Amino acid sequence: MSEEIKDTKKINSTIFLIFVIVISANLRMSLTAVSPLFPTIQSSWSVNGAFTSLLVTIPLLCFAAGATVTPAIVRRIGLKSTLILMAALLTGASLVRPTTPLLLIVGTVFVGLSIACLNVALPILIATLRPQDATKLTSYYSLSQSLFSAIASAAVIPSAAFFGWQSTLRLFAIPALVVAIFAAFLPLPARREEREQEQEPAADIGTTREAKNRTSVFRDPAAWLLAGFMALQSLIFYSLSTWLPSIFEHFDASSQNAGFLLSLFQLIGIPAALLVSLIPNQKIILGLNAAGYLVGLAALPWGTAGLWIAAIGLGFTAALIFTQAMALITSSSPDPDVVAARSGFAQAVGYLIAASGPVIFGWLPTVLPGGWNSTLWVFGAVMVVTIFLGAGAISRGSAQSAL
């Protein structure tokens, strides 16, 4: 084993955890914290709601595109260079995007692409350097992502009032720059090709590469199960995030209370991420997710108390099932290259399908008899399929672990 590979194992566990948290801080807040600024942006630049809605839709499409190419980028330039490059791109895009309407759109594209690559690179990083702590670190990463997103969403309006909205958006370059600095100084792995040359006899290099590349991710049953699980839980989350206020109002909540219940839906998931590390049995976690979906939907017609239960149950479940999906991807193989391929594939499929969710579930109440009442049955059916895909992914992972 080369000295560089040995050095990666010497990274202090606390420093590594801080690095994971810092990366996680960048994975959501620079996108979700833009939404509260929509009225200010529209007023400042005289743009309409269709323009600002692109700031939410574009990143989801970029997540799918970025996740597709990230495994190849990591193989080509190495994990260290990938992290530095994407963090630098996120820093630059955050600085330039509040300059003009055109740069806001272009910058959002690069923000989405860089976050997508970091989203895929983080499970690879964990699987490469701390595979034994994959579940625990994924829980911390999911918790940090939700926590920093909530803090940013709460702070963005006061910050915009004090610094101005454009300067506030540029502040999101700071945590991205911290990632670039961390990655530059930590001893992270070299390119895979270099590691293979150091570890294998020259005559065997071609044969080994051919064997590794023979199994396409498209012919990998575990990859398809993980992709389906990731896709449907993401579709449910983004659809609920978009339409829950309308659903709450359908069940007689005021618009003010509907907005508050949506905030509760988003915030209640923060502690959910810890359960995945506290409960090692993935089947129990999946059972909790099934119960949370069931209670959350069933409680909606129960009046005011039911709306609170629904917001808590659905919000807690949305965070818990996302953390489980990422944990299953990260721990799906002892080979970091396999994790990279599965992570990229699952997130590409997941976010591509998720982007269609808000559109589909906004259209269904207008065409189904019963409106939202009928649409909730469709939500329930998608939730059932999600749980079955999760069970399949867990069974596949358990079978591979036993080999």
NORLINPE-V502750 format. One record per helix or strand of 2 or more residues. SS is the DSSP state (H for helix, E for strand). FROM is the first residue (numbers start at 1). TO is the last residue. If there is no record, write none. Layout:
((SS | FROM | TO) (SS | FROM | TO))
This chain:
((H | 3 | 8) (H | 13 | 25) (H | 29 | 32) (H | 35 | 45) (H | 49 | 77) (H | 79 | 96) (H | 101 | 129) (H | 131 | 163) (H | 165 | 170) (H | 173 | 185) (H | 192 | 199) (H | 202 | 214) (H | 217 | 219) (H | 221 | 250) (H | 255 | 267) (H | 272 | 278) (H | 282 | 302) (H | 304 | 330) (H | 336 | 367) (H | 372 | 402))
